[in-house]
Amino acid sequence: MSKHFENKVIWVTGASSGIGEACVYELSKQHARLIITALEKDFLQQVKEKCLQIGAQDVCVLPADLSQLDALEQLTEKAWSLFGTIDLIFNNAGISQRATAIETDLSVYKKIMDVNFYAPLILTKTILPKMVGNGGGQIAVTTSISGKFGFPLRAAYCASKHALYGFFETVAAEYFNNNISVTIVCPGRVQTNISFHALEKDGKPHGKLDPGQAKGITPEQAAKKIVRAFERKKTELFIGKSELLMVYIKRFFPNLCRKLTRRIKTM
């Protein structure tokens, strides 16, 4: 077992379930010190207890609603103060969508952009000067293969994930010489609750697991690959199964990608 992150301070958002939860368990095995953030304080407490049982050095629960953008700078300051530093921030929290571009209410577009794009932007922008002042650090973000091409019933979600690529690739270029490494995690289908919490046209939760997602890799499989990518300071990581082929089809055969995208069974 690697001990690369032993005693390192790592802040993970979206840590109460799915990829985030699985990742904090993997990091606990390496005896990391963790800050875990999500909406659900009770779920975070359960995650904390399990992390400590697995081997985490320490775990701080920091519940937050990341859609409340005005509070995020203060949240980041508090996260930093918990251990006096942060070695790695993993911007993992996010919400998805299940409605056409026309049907989707503007309030849904705004909420998805706030949580998926502006929240990671604000957390990163606030923490970045501190990392630079410390001589370096690691920043990671969960995007999606939907950040590589358009996908039916995901207009707001795709827009937010495309935006993440633009922002974090720019941060990686601008601060490379400051010893800041950026890892963009790009999942395909993973067996998480994201479709349950996905927003329909009026903002109500979708409330069910999509068949395609049910056939995806497990969060535990994803987490092992993600933590290894953090250890190696990889710039980009694709995780999934055959659906990842669409990324390469888009790159080399864009017209074919467009035709295939129109035929995707989205639910």
RADA-V854800 format. One record per run of one state. SS is the DSSP state (H for helix, E for strand, C for the rest). FROM is the first residue (numbers start at 1). LEN is the number of residues. If there is no record, write none. Layout:
# RADA-V854800
ss->SS from->FROM len->LEN
ss->SS from->FROM len->LEN
This chain:
# RADA-V854800
ss->C from->1 len->8
ss->E from->9 len->5
ss->C from->14 len->4
ss->H from->18 len->12
ss->C from->30 len->3
ss->E from->33 len->5
ss->C from->38 len->3
ss->H from->41 len->14
ss->C from->55 len->3
ss->E from->58 len->4
ss->C from->62 len->7
ss->H from->69 len->15
ss->C from->84 len->4
ss->E from->88 len->4
ss->C from->92 len->5
ss->E from->97 len->1
ss->C from->98 len->1
ss->E from->99 len->1
ss->C from->100 len->6
ss->H from->106 len->28
ss->C from->134 len->3
ss->E from->137 len->6
ss->C from->143 len->2
ss->H from->145 len->3
ss->C from->148 len->6
ss->E from->154 len->1
ss->H from->155 len->20
ss->C from->175 len->1
ss->H from->176 len->3
ss->C from->179 len->1
ss->E from->180 len->8
ss->C from->188 len->2
ss->E from->190 len->1
ss->C from->191 len->3
ss->H from->194 len->4
ss->C from->198 len->1
ss->E from->199 len->1
ss->C from->200 len->5
ss->E from->205 len->1
ss->C from->206 len->5
ss->H from->211 len->4
ss->C from->215 len->2
ss->E from->217 len->1
ss->C from->218 len->1
ss->H from->219 len->14
ss->C from->233 len->3
ss->E from->236 len->4
ss->C from->240 len->2
ss->H from->242 len->11
ss->C from->253 len->1
ss->H from->254 len->9
ss->C from->263 len->5
